[in-house]
Amino acid sequence: MSALKTSQLTLSPTWPFDVAKTPFYYGWVILALSTVGFLLSVPGQTMGMGVFTESFVSAFGLSRVELSVAYLIGTASSAMLLTRAGRVYDRVGARLMISGASLVLGLFVAFLASIDSVSRFIGGEQHAGRVAFGLIALGYFGVRFSGQGVLTSASRNVLLVWFEKRRGMVGGIRSLFVALGFSIAPLILAQLILQFDWRGALLVMALAVGVIFPIVAVVFVRNNPQECGLRIDGASTQAPASTSTPASSTLAEARHNPVFWIYTAGISVHALFGTALTFHVVDIFAEAGRSSSEAFAYFIPAAIVSTSTNFIGGFAADRMRLKPLLLIMLATFAIGAWGLLHLADDWGYWLLVAGFGIGGGLWGVLSNLAFIRFFGPAHLGEISGLNTSVTVLASAIGPFLFSFSRDYTGSYTPAMLACLGALLVLLLISAVLPQHEKKP
């Protein structure tokens, strides 16, 4: 039985039109939709919610610490459900999962816009703050689960089954647009807040993410080329069909494979370290004697290096094994961490830019390709869902770990040293661990 069979729970691939009759390979449409899905996950990403921090503190009557704890609770609890969501993805396919996740994301974004009113209605003026804390934690859970978790993972996975020989290339193309979109998203959201205030900005996002895109996804997304009568990569239907199904591992097999955990750990330590740096960037730079303008300016050269590396790495990954890319990623992250420890010096600053830029670019390549290359497509949803669960949890722990280091030691240095040590251990294990990729 094919590993990519059409689920009975999904829509007919010929409704409302037969994609096999399009005059070009439909995988290119999936590339566009996958990219849009990534971009519309912004309300569930740290850089999306971070823009609303000041507004939430003022409107909900919460302190920054309370808002941070609510964010940690929401993010960590959402991570617990992502493996199960991946299992649902394997059953119903990307079409329903992408449209459903975007609908839920839109609903939770709209919910965030109503928290101040709802908290006053439930708790009155005396208890509105306590109620608001619970509601914002719930709201953060919803946007993190549906946005950063399900919508991002489903948008990533659907592209992987439409391309095989050019997976790295199309992933690199998508990453170019996603990196650009994510880099300008805070500016766009800030303008929306100026134009419509924070509540109106959230409702505009809810309309785009929760109403318009679900309709687009239902109409145009297709789960895989096989159910549409097409060949992967757009191969000619006149060519002899392959009689073998892609080799795949179950979630249980992946869990017992150290290769799964070394890639998950490598991806997660970046999520932990990178999110912590982004969350505390102004204070980290201030500790090194640098200004807030220098802190925000850091993201520009880092993004240029990261995007360029991702694009080049995507092409390279189509022609080579992933292990060298994993080693380079961990080594450059370690170099960036060393630079961060010496941020007061110019050479430390540029080591940080180069190390985190190159490592971040390769992180994108490995996040896209590792699990289908090692474990196949049949259970990709729940295997990648488990990875996403660990990664999201790490992203929640990172800012808290760095805050703890700052509060109890007076410096971020202990947390940085811990991350550097973890990177070096992972680099050593990755170098000696045998890695055997699945044959298509």
ChimeraX attribute file (.defattr): number of C-alpha atoms within 10 A of each C-alpha:
attribute: neighborCount
match mode: 1-to-1
recipient: residues
	/A:1	6
	/A:2	11
	/A:3	14
	/A:4	19
	/A:5	14
	/A:6	19
	/A:7	14
	/A:8	9
	/A:9	10
	/A:10	16
	/A:11	18
	/A:12	15
	/A:13	22
	/A:14	14
	/A:15	12
	/A:16	11
	/A:17	12
	/A:18	12
	/A:19	22
	/A:20	17
	/A:21	13
	/A:22	9
	/A:23	7
	/A:24	11
	/A:25	19
	/A:26	23
	/A:27	26
	/A:28	16
	/A:29	16
	/A:30	23
	/A:31	22
	/A:32	15
	/A:33	22
	/A:34	27
	/A:35	23
	/A:36	18
	/A:37	27
	/A:38	24
	/A:39	23
	/A:40	25
	/A:41	26
	/A:42	24
	/A:43	28
	/A:44	26
	/A:45	18
	/A:46	17
	/A:47	19
	/A:48	19
	/A:49	20
	/A:50	15
	/A:51	19
	/A:52	18
	/A:53	14
	/A:54	11
	/A:55	15
	/A:56	24
	/A:57	15
	/A:58	12
	/A:59	16
	/A:60	22
	/A:61	17
	/A:62	18
	/A:63	14
	/A:64	14
	/A:65	10
	/A:66	17
	/A:67	21
	/A:68	17
	/A:69	16
	/A:70	22
	/A:71	23
	/A:72	22
	/A:73	19
	/A:74	23
	/A:75	30
	/A:76	23
	/A:77	22
	/A:78	24
	/A:79	26
	/A:80	17
	/A:81	16
	/A:82	27
	/A:83	23
	/A:84	15
	/A:85	23
	/A:86	26
	/A:87	20
	/A:88	16
	/A:89	24
	/A:90	21
	/A:91	18
	/A:92	17
	/A:93	27
	/A:94	28
	/A:95	24
	/A:96	21
	/A:97	28
	/A:98	29
	/A:99	26
	/A:100	21
	/A:101	25
	/A:102	31
	/A:103	23
	/A:104	23
	/A:105	30
	/A:106	33
	/A:107	20
	/A:108	26
	/A:109	27
	/A:110	22
	/A:111	20
	/A:112	24
	/A:113	19
	/A:114	15
	/A:115	23
	/A:116	20
	/A:117	14
	/A:118	17
	/A:119	22
	/A:120	17
	/A:121	13
	/A:122	12
	/A:123	14
	/A:124	13
	/A:125	10
	/A:126	8
	/A:127	13
	/A:128	21
	/A:129	21
	/A:130	15
	/A:131	19
	/A:132	26
	/A:133	22
	/A:134	16
	/A:135	21
	/A:136	25
	/A:137	22
	/A:138	22
	/A:139	25
	/A:140	28
	/A:141	24
	/A:142	26
	/A:143	31
	/A:144	30
	/A:145	29
	/A:146	29
	/A:147	29
	/A:148	25
	/A:149	29
	/A:150	31
	/A:151	30
	/A:152	26
	/A:153	30
	/A:154	29
	/A:155	24
	/A:156	23
	/A:157	24
	/A:158	25
	/A:159	27
	/A:160	26
	/A:161	22
	/A:162	26
	/A:163	23
	/A:164	17
	/A:165	14
	/A:166	17
	/A:167	21
	/A:168	26
	/A:169	22
	/A:170	22
	/A:171	27
	/A:172	26
	/A:173	19
	/A:174	22
	/A:175	24
	/A:176	18
	/A:177	17
	/A:178	20
	/A:179	19
	/A:180	14
	/A:181	18
	/A:182	20
	/A:183	15
	/A:184	12
	/A:185	18
	/A:186	18
	/A:187	13
	/A:188	16
	/A:189	23
	/A:190	16
	/A:191	13
	/A:192	18
	/A:193	18
	/A:194	12
	/A:195	11
	/A:196	13
	/A:197	13
	/A:198	20
	/A:199	20
	/A:200	16
	/A:201	22
	/A:202	25
	/A:203	21
	/A:204	17
	/A:205	20
	/A:206	25
	/A:207	16
	/A:208	15
	/A:209	28
	/A:210	25
	/A:211	17
	/A:212	15
	/A:213	22
	/A:214	23
	/A:215	15
	/A:216	12
	/A:217	23
	/A:218	19
	/A:219	16
	/A:220	17
	/A:221	23
	/A:222	27
	/A:223	26
	/A:224	27
	/A:225	22
	/A:226	15
	/A:227	17
	/A:228	18
	/A:229	15
	/A:230	20
	/A:231	21
	/A:232	19
	/A:233	18
	/A:234	15
	/A:235	11
	/A:236	11
	/A:237	10
	/A:238	6
	/A:239	8
	/A:240	7
	/A:241	10
	/A:242	8
	/A:243	7
	/A:244	9
	/A:245	14
	/A:246	17
	/A:247	16
	/A:248	21
	/A:249	21
	/A:250	15
	/A:251	21
	/A:252	9
	/A:253	12
	/A:254	19
	/A:255	14
	/A:256	10
	/A:257	15
	/A:258	14
	/A:259	21
	/A:260	21
	/A:261	16
	/A:262	17
	/A:263	21
	/A:264	22
	/A:265	19
	/A:266	24
	/A:267	25
	/A:268	25
	/A:269	24
	/A:270	24
	/A:271	23
	/A:272	23
	/A:273	25
	/A:274	18
	/A:275	20
	/A:276	24
	/A:277	19
	/A:278	18
	/A:279	19
	/A:280	16
	/A:281	19
	/A:282	17
	/A:283	17
	/A:284	25
	/A:285	22
	/A:286	16
	/A:287	16
	/A:288	14
	/A:289	12
	/A:290	16
	/A:291	15
	/A:292	15
	/A:293	10
	/A:294	13
	/A:295	17
	/A:296	13
	/A:297	11
	/A:298	17
	/A:299	16
	/A:300	12
	/A:301	14
	/A:302	21
	/A:303	22
	/A:304	19
	/A:305	20
	/A:306	26
	/A:307	26
	/A:308	19
	/A:309	21
	/A:310	31
	/A:311	23
	/A:312	17
	/A:313	23
	/A:314	27
	/A:315	19
	/A:316	16
	/A:317	23
	/A:318	16
	/A:319	11
	/A:320	10
	/A:321	15
	/A:322	20
	/A:323	20
	/A:324	12
	/A:325	19
	/A:326	25
	/A:327	20
	/A:328	16
	/A:329	28
	/A:330	31
	/A:331	20
	/A:332	23
	/A:333	31
	/A:334	24
	/A:335	21
	/A:336	26
	/A:337	24
	/A:338	19
	/A:339	23
	/A:340	27
	/A:341	20
	/A:342	17
	/A:343	23
	/A:344	16
	/A:345	15
	/A:346	11
	/A:347	13
	/A:348	19
	/A:349	20
	/A:350	18
	/A:351	23
	/A:352	26
	/A:353	25
	/A:354	23
	/A:355	28
	/A:356	30
	/A:357	27
	/A:358	28
	/A:359	29
	/A:360	27
	/A:361	28
	/A:362	30
	/A:363	27
	/A:364	21
	/A:365	30
	/A:366	26
	/A:367	21
	/A:368	23
	/A:369	20
	/A:370	21
	/A:371	26
	/A:372	26
	/A:373	21
	/A:374	21
	/A:375	27
	/A:376	23
	/A:377	24
	/A:378	22
	/A:379	24
	/A:380	27
	/A:381	30
	/A:382	22
	/A:383	30
	/A:384	28
	/A:385	27
	/A:386	26
	/A:387	25
	/A:388	26
	/A:389	30
	/A:390	24
	/A:391	23
	/A:392	25
	/A:393	22
	/A:394	24
	/A:395	25
	/A:396	26
	/A:397	20
	/A:398	26
	/A:399	22
	/A:400	17
	/A:401	18
	/A:402	23
	/A:403	19
	/A:404	16
	/A:405	17
	/A:406	17
	/A:407	11
	/A:408	9
	/A:409	12
	/A:410	12
	/A:411	16
	/A:412	21
	/A:413	18
	/A:414	17
	/A:415	20
	/A:416	21
	/A:417	15
	/A:418	10
	/A:419	20
	/A:420	22
	/A:421	14
	/A:422	16
	/A:423	24
	/A:424	15
	/A:425	12
	/A:426	20
	/A:427	20
	/A:428	13
	/A:429	13
	/A:430	21
	/A:431	13
	/A:432	8
	/A:433	12
	/A:434	10
	/A:435	16
	/A:436	13
	/A:437	16
	/A:438	15
	/A:439	11
	/A:440	14
